[in-house]
């Protein structure tokens, strides 16, 4: 019995393959549509896509066009061809704004951009585009059942941009080497980061590294600029301690503050 079932499965597979090959070579667009739909329903996305690509121009303006374009666009997403999927799904959304599938398609179009968003360490143009698309979806479909997932994706993308900006600012701090312009650039980078991402999970580290940059700038400054820069750094210390009184980094921050306070006192004594 098992052998019979196995043989039937093989025969069905060969039959399906043969039917598919015939449909590819056929000039009958109706046959292509039917076989392509069978492939799509069976989850054979690549085969379905290949057939659909042959007949899309022939169905423009016809009643079956909406179904065909839905399956064609969706097959790109299922094939993980996300760039093409974003384009084709967007075309469907524009062409059939009243379709019962348009909300689903709009979400998948936006999600296609999310899928090509790179790791935070790389250029984030795709991430910005994905955020824009997902935000448009949220604004357009505020009551969608897909809203929780859309917000989850937005949160992930926001974090990438946040991490990217933090690492750039941190890099300024790392590469600075007793050059005032280097430390000033680091301080500005952290100031911008904290302004752009007020609720960031990196706030503690950002405020500490800003203090560290200001501390190094002040300690290594010439006398005419030293006092003012040290006082600025001490203000950064006060802010850090206020926001994070139990920080594990506070011990290092306290050492900086002690050195800066002593330096300011000595500077005042001299003057």
C-alpha positions as CSV (number, residue, x, y, z in Angstrom):
1,X,0.0,0.0,0.0
2,X,2.8,2.4,0.9
3,X,4.5,1.6,-2.4
4,X,1.3,2.4,-4.3
5,X,0.9,5.7,-2.5
6,X,4.6,6.5,-3.3
7,X,4.1,5.7,-6.9
8,X,1.0,7.8,-7.2
9,X,2.8,10.7,-5.6
10,X,5.6,10.4,-8.2
11,X,3.1,10.2,-11.0
12,X,1.3,13.3,-9.8
13,X,4.6,15.1,-9.5
14,X,5.6,14.2,-13.1
15,X,2.1,15.1,-14.3
16,X,2.3,18.5,-12.5
17,X,5.8,19.2,-14.0
18,X,4.6,18.2,-17.4
19,X,1.5,20.4,-17.2
20,X,3.7,23.3,-16.1
21,X,6.2,22.8,-18.9
22,X,3.3,22.7,-21.4
23,X,1.8,25.8,-20.0
24,X,5.1,27.7,-20.3
25,X,5.3,26.8,-24.0
26,X,1.6,27.3,-24.7
27,X,0.2,30.3,-26.5
28,X,-3.1,30.0,-24.7
29,X,-3.2,32.7,-22.0
30,X,-6.2,31.0,-20.3
31,X,-4.2,27.8,-19.8
32,X,-1.3,29.8,-18.4
33,X,-3.6,31.6,-16.0
34,X,-5.1,28.4,-14.7
35,X,-1.8,26.5,-14.4
36,X,-0.1,29.6,-12.8
37,X,-3.0,29.8,-10.3
38,X,-2.5,26.1,-9.5
39,X,1.2,26.7,-8.9
40,X,0.5,29.7,-6.7
41,X,-2.1,27.8,-4.6
42,X,0.4,25.0,-4.2
43,X,3.0,27.4,-2.9
44,X,5.3,27.0,-5.9
45,X,5.9,30.7,-6.1
46,X,8.8,30.7,-8.6
47,X,6.9,28.6,-11.1
48,X,3.7,30.7,-10.7
49,X,5.7,33.9,-11.1
50,X,7.4,32.7,-14.2
51,X,4.0,32.0,-15.9
52,X,2.3,35.1,-14.6
53,X,5.1,37.2,-16.0
54,X,4.2,35.9,-19.5
55,X,0.6,36.9,-19.4
56,X,0.4,40.1,-17.3
57,X,0.3,42.4,-20.4
58,X,-2.5,40.3,-21.9
59,X,-4.9,40.8,-19.0
60,X,-4.7,44.5,-18.6
61,X,-8.2,45.9,-18.4
62,X,-9.8,42.4,-18.1
63,X,-11.9,41.2,-15.1
64,X,-9.2,38.7,-14.1
65,X,-6.5,41.3,-14.0
66,X,-6.9,42.2,-10.3
67,X,-6.5,38.6,-9.2
68,X,-3.6,38.0,-11.6
69,X,-1.8,41.1,-10.4
70,X,-2.4,40.2,-6.8
71,X,-0.9,36.8,-7.2
72,X,2.0,38.1,-9.4
73,X,3.0,40.8,-6.9
74,X,2.5,38.5,-3.9
75,X,4.7,35.8,-5.5
76,X,7.7,38.1,-5.5
77,X,7.3,38.6,-1.8
78,X,7.0,34.9,-1.2
79,X,10.1,34.4,-3.3
80,X,12.0,36.9,-1.0
81,X,12.6,39.1,-4.0
82,X,11.8,42.1,-1.8
83,X,13.0,44.9,-4.0
84,X,10.8,43.8,-6.9
85,X,8.0,42.9,-4.4
86,X,8.0,46.4,-3.0
87,X,7.6,47.8,-6.5
88,X,4.9,45.3,-7.8
89,X,2.9,45.5,-4.5
90,X,3.0,49.2,-4.7
91,X,1.7,49.1,-8.3
92,X,-1.2,46.9,-7.2
93,X,-2.1,49.3,-4.4
94,X,-2.2,52.2,-6.8
95,X,-4.0,50.3,-9.5
96,X,-6.7,48.8,-7.2
97,X,-7.3,51.2,-4.3
98,X,-10.7,49.7,-3.7
99,X,-9.7,46.1,-3.7
100,X,-10.5,44.0,-0.7
101,X,-6.8,43.0,-0.7
102,X,-5.4,46.5,-0.8
103,X,-4.7,46.7,3.0
104,X,-2.8,43.5,3.0
105,X,-0.9,44.5,-0.1
106,X,-0.1,47.9,1.3
107,X,1.3,46.3,4.4
108,X,3.4,43.8,2.5
109,X,4.7,46.6,0.2
110,X,5.9,48.4,3.3
111,X,7.3,45.3,4.8
112,X,9.3,44.6,1.7
113,X,11.3,47.7,2.4
114,X,11.8,46.5,6.0
115,X,13.1,43.2,4.7
116,X,16.0,44.9,2.8
117,X,16.9,47.2,5.7
118,X,20.6,46.4,6.5
119,X,22.3,46.0,9.8
120,X,22.8,49.2,11.8
121,X,26.5,49.4,10.9
122,X,25.8,50.0,7.2
123,X,24.3,52.9,5.3
124,X,20.6,53.2,6.4
125,X,18.8,54.6,3.3
126,X,16.6,51.5,3.1
127,X,15.8,51.8,6.7
128,X,14.6,55.4,6.3
129,X,12.5,54.3,3.3
130,X,11.0,51.4,5.2
131,X,10.1,53.7,8.1
132,X,8.4,56.1,5.7
133,X,6.4,53.3,4.1
134,X,5.3,51.7,7.4
135,X,4.3,55.1,8.8
136,X,2.2,55.8,5.8
137,X,0.5,52.4,6.3
138,X,-0.2,53.2,10.0
139,X,-1.6,56.6,9.1
140,X,-3.8,55.2,6.3
141,X,-5.1,52.1,8.2
142,X,-5.2,53.1,11.9
143,X,-7.7,50.3,12.7
144,X,-5.9,47.6,10.8
145,X,-5.4,44.2,12.5
146,X,-1.9,44.4,11.1
147,X,-1.1,47.6,13.1
148,X,0.6,45.8,16.0
149,X,3.1,44.1,13.6
150,X,3.6,47.4,11.7
151,X,4.4,49.2,15.0
152,X,6.8,46.4,16.0
153,X,8.6,46.8,12.7
154,X,8.8,50.6,13.1
155,X,10.3,50.1,16.6
156,X,13.0,47.8,15.2
157,X,13.8,50.2,12.4
158,X,13.9,53.2,14.8
159,X,16.4,51.3,17.0
160,X,18.7,50.7,14.0
161,X,18.8,54.5,13.3
162,X,19.3,55.1,17.0
163,X,22.1,52.6,17.3
164,X,23.8,53.9,14.1
165,X,23.7,57.5,15.4
166,X,25.1,56.5,18.8
167,X,27.9,54.5,17.3
168,X,28.9,57.4,15.0
169,X,29.0,59.7,18.0
170,X,31.0,57.2,20.0
171,X,33.5,56.8,17.2
172,X,34.2,60.5,17.4
173,X,35.1,60.0,21.1
174,X,37.3,57.1,20.3
175,X,39.3,58.6,17.6
176,X,39.8,62.0,19.3
177,X,43.5,62.5,20.2
178,X,44.3,65.7,22.1
179,X,42.9,67.8,19.3
180,X,40.2,70.3,20.5
181,X,38.3,70.0,17.2
182,X,38.1,66.2,17.7
183,X,36.6,66.5,21.1
184,X,34.3,69.3,20.1
185,X,33.0,67.2,17.3
186,X,32.4,64.3,19.7
187,X,30.5,66.6,22.1
188,X,28.4,68.0,19.3
189,X,27.6,64.5,18.0
190,X,26.4,63.4,21.4
191,X,24.4,66.6,21.9
192,X,22.7,66.0,18.5
193,X,22.1,62.3,19.4
194,X,20.4,63.2,22.7
195,X,18.3,65.8,21.0
196,X,17.3,63.5,18.1
197,X,16.6,60.5,20.4
198,X,15.3,61.9,23.7
199,X,14.0,58.5,24.8
200,X,17.0,56.5,23.7
201,X,18.1,53.4,25.5
202,X,21.6,54.6,25.0
203,X,21.1,57.8,27.0
204,X,23.3,56.8,29.9
205,X,26.2,55.9,27.7
206,X,25.7,58.9,25.5
207,X,25.8,61.3,28.5
208,X,28.8,59.5,29.9
209,X,30.8,59.7,26.7
210,X,29.8,63.3,26.2
211,X,31.2,64.0,29.7
212,X,34.3,62.0,28.9
213,X,34.9,64.1,25.7
214,X,34.3,67.4,27.5
215,X,36.6,66.3,30.3
216,X,39.4,65.5,27.9
217,X,38.8,68.7,26.0
218,X,38.9,70.8,29.2
219,X,41.9,69.1,30.8
220,X,44.0,69.4,27.7
221,X,43.1,72.9,26.8
222,X,45.3,76.0,26.8
223,X,44.9,78.3,29.8
224,X,42.8,80.9,28.0
225,X,40.1,78.3,27.3
226,X,40.6,75.8,30.1
227,X,38.4,77.2,32.8
228,X,35.3,77.7,30.6
229,X,35.7,74.2,29.1
230,X,36.1,72.6,32.5
231,X,33.0,74.3,33.8
232,X,31.0,73.0,30.9
233,X,32.3,69.5,31.5
234,X,31.4,69.8,35.2
235,X,27.9,70.7,34.1
236,X,27.8,67.6,32.0
237,X,28.9,65.6,35.1
238,X,26.1,67.2,37.1
239,X,23.5,66.2,34.5
240,X,24.8,62.7,34.2
241,X,24.7,62.2,38.0
242,X,21.2,63.7,38.2
243,X,19.8,61.3,35.6
244,X,21.8,58.2,36.6
245,X,22.7,58.4,40.3
246,X,23.2,54.6,40.4
247,X,25.1,54.2,37.2
248,X,28.0,51.7,37.1
249,X,29.8,54.4,35.2
250,X,29.4,57.0,38.0
251,X,32.7,55.9,39.7
252,X,34.7,56.9,36.6
253,X,32.6,60.1,36.2
254,X,33.3,61.0,39.9
255,X,37.1,60.7,39.2
256,X,36.8,63.0,36.2
257,X,34.8,65.5,38.3
258,X,37.3,65.5,41.1
259,X,40.2,66.2,38.7
260,X,38.2,68.9,36.9
261,X,37.1,70.6,40.2
262,X,40.7,70.6,41.5
263,X,42.0,72.0,38.2
264,X,39.4,74.8,38.3
265,X,40.3,75.6,41.9
266,X,44.0,75.7,41.0
267,X,43.2,77.9,38.0
268,X,41.3,80.4,40.2
269,X,44.1,80.4,42.8
270,X,46.6,81.3,40.1
271,X,44.5,84.1,38.8
